[in-house]
Amino acid sequence: MAKQKPKMEFRYYTMPEKELVLALTGDEWIQEYGKGIDYLHFHNFMEVGICHYGSGEIVLGDRHYHFCDDSYVIIPPNFPHTTNADEGTKAYWEWMYFDMDSMIEDAMKMESVGVRSRFKKELYRKAFFLKGEEHPQMEAVIQLILREVSEKKSFYRKSVRGFLTAFVTEILRLYEKEAEDTQTKHGYMVIAPAIEYAETYYSQDVKISDMADACSLSESHFRRNFQEYMHMRPLDYLNLVRVEKACDMLTKSNASMEEVAYRNGFGNVSTFNRNFKKIIGVTPYQYKMASDNYESKLLNYKISAKKGW
């Protein structure tokens, strides 16, 4: 008998005509969140939640966070999550759903389909759990959007569109801040040309001396700098890039393992398999069957659909 898939629920919303934001506010959202529910759910729009009071746990994919007053969540479409108040208590959350697809399609209509698609992919890359006191600008933008859609004063739609643009800017800043926090900026600039070289020529027979030349450093000096700032050897990074590109190809094409290996810079399938398993932890075939990205993970669940909450 086939193993039964765990349950997951698709809670979908219909956006009111001419609107970009659907707000769920008021006392009905003071609830014992999670009571009687032991499964995740996802939505068809980007979800933004504001916790006014209460405490408990927010589950965003594989990550768990403790929420309390002044907590915020930003969750992309199709991203599994749930909210659980502490047992026997209620929490007060208010929720908004943003039709970012429609906004981006309109704001970037002069751009190509590919550019718009890449932008949305970047915007929906991950979910965020935030504290308002640590992110005052994002908090202010979210509160302004909530006020506009709640009060619906004259020209509120134009105001909401402007605040949504600011919201997107703040998300991109969050990504930028994460990148800065994970590397020493000056050190990274020294080896940045090698990073770009690896990203560009990964499919070719790249030598470490080529990466060193790109940085105008001797090979020995380059190796020391790279190890210091990236905490890995240049070859390990090059193979990491190749494996990342291979992951993308495995999930988006039906190419054979041989073709995936050769097109991503590996001389043979054996080398490809060895490096892939070293980095990802599973073989390329296993990865293809159960790709480790949140939208593909949905295939591992028995999905039921439900309108709204």
Secondary structure in CASP SS format (residue, H / E / C, confidence):
PFRMAT SS
TARGET T0000
AUTHOR 0000-0000-0000
METHOD secondary structure of the structure
MODEL  1
M C 1.00
A C 1.00
K C 1.00
Q C 1.00
K C 1.00
P C 1.00
K E 1.00
M E 1.00
E E 1.00
F E 1.00
R E 1.00
Y E 1.00
Y C 1.00
T C 1.00
M C 1.00
P C 1.00
E C 1.00
K C 1.00
E C 1.00
L C 1.00
V E 1.00
L E 1.00
A E 1.00
L E 1.00
T C 1.00
G C 1.00
D H 1.00
E H 1.00
W H 1.00
I E 1.00
Q E 1.00
E C 1.00
Y C 1.00
G C 1.00
K C 1.00
G C 1.00
I C 1.00
D C 1.00
Y C 1.00
L E 1.00
H E 1.00
F E 1.00
H E 1.00
N C 1.00
F C 1.00
M E 1.00
E E 1.00
V E 1.00
G E 1.00
I E 1.00
C E 1.00
H E 1.00
Y E 1.00
G C 1.00
S C 1.00
G E 1.00
E E 1.00
I E 1.00
V E 1.00
L E 1.00
G C 1.00
D C 1.00
R E 1.00
H E 1.00
Y E 1.00
H E 1.00
F E 1.00
C C 1.00
D C 1.00
D C 1.00
S E 1.00
Y E 1.00
V E 1.00
I E 1.00
I E 1.00
P C 1.00
P C 1.00
N C 1.00
F C 1.00
P C 1.00
H E 1.00
T E 1.00
T E 1.00
N E 1.00
A E 1.00
D C 1.00
E C 1.00
G C 1.00
T C 1.00
K C 1.00
A E 1.00
Y E 1.00
W E 1.00
E E 1.00
W E 1.00
M E 1.00
Y E 1.00
F E 1.00
D C 1.00
M H 1.00
D H 1.00
S H 1.00
M H 1.00
I H 1.00
E H 1.00
D H 1.00
A H 1.00
M C 1.00
K C 1.00
M C 1.00
E C 1.00
S C 1.00
V H 1.00
G H 1.00
V H 1.00
R H 1.00
S H 1.00
R H 1.00
F H 1.00
K H 1.00
K H 1.00
E H 1.00
L H 1.00
Y C 1.00
R C 1.00
K C 1.00
A C 1.00
F E 1.00
F E 1.00
L E 1.00
K E 1.00
G H 1.00
E H 1.00
E H 1.00
H C 1.00
P H 1.00
Q H 1.00
M H 1.00
E H 1.00
A H 1.00
V H 1.00
I H 1.00
Q H 1.00
L H 1.00
I H 1.00
L H 1.00
R H 1.00
E H 1.00
V H 1.00
S H 1.00
E H 1.00
K C 1.00
K C 1.00
S C 1.00
F C 1.00
Y H 1.00
R H 1.00
K H 1.00
S H 1.00
V H 1.00
R H 1.00
G H 1.00
F H 1.00
L H 1.00
T H 1.00
A H 1.00
F H 1.00
V H 1.00
T H 1.00
E H 1.00
I H 1.00
L H 1.00
R H 1.00
L H 1.00
Y H 1.00
E H 1.00
K H 1.00
E H 1.00
A H 1.00
E H 1.00
D H 1.00
T C 1.00
Q C 1.00
T C 1.00
K H 1.00
H H 1.00
G H 1.00
Y H 1.00
M H 1.00
V H 1.00
I H 1.00
A H 1.00
P H 1.00
A H 1.00
I H 1.00
E H 1.00
Y H 1.00
A H 1.00
E H 1.00
T H 1.00
Y H 1.00
Y C 1.00
S C 1.00
Q C 1.00
D C 1.00
V C 1.00
K C 1.00
I H 1.00
S H 1.00
D H 1.00
M H 1.00
A H 1.00
D H 1.00
A H 1.00
C C 1.00
S C 1.00
L C 1.00
S C 1.00
E H 1.00
S H 1.00
H H 1.00
F H 1.00
R H 1.00
R H 1.00
N H 1.00
F H 1.00
Q H 1.00
E H 1.00
Y H 1.00
M H 1.00
H C 1.00
M C 1.00
R C 1.00
P H 1.00
L H 1.00
D H 1.00
Y H 1.00
L H 1.00
N H 1.00
L H 1.00
V H 1.00
R H 1.00
V H 1.00
E H 1.00
K H 1.00
A H 1.00
C H 1.00
D H 1.00
M H 1.00
L H 1.00
T H 1.00
K H 1.00
S C 1.00
N C 1.00
A C 1.00
S C 1.00
M H 1.00
E H 1.00
E H 1.00
V H 1.00
A H 1.00
Y H 1.00
R H 1.00
N C 1.00
G C 1.00
F C 1.00
G C 1.00
N C 1.00
V H 1.00
S H 1.00
T H 1.00
F H 1.00
N H 1.00
R H 1.00
N H 1.00
F H 1.00
K H 1.00
K H 1.00
I H 1.00
I H 1.00
G C 1.00
V C 1.00
T C 1.00
P H 1.00
Y H 1.00
Q H 1.00
Y H 1.00
K H 1.00
M H 1.00
A C 1.00
S C 1.00
D C 1.00
N C 1.00
Y H 1.00
E H 1.00
S H 1.00
K H 1.00
L H 1.00
L H 1.00
N H 1.00
Y C 1.00
K E 1.00
I E 1.00
S E 1.00
A E 1.00
K E 1.00
K E 1.00
G C 1.00
W C 1.00
END
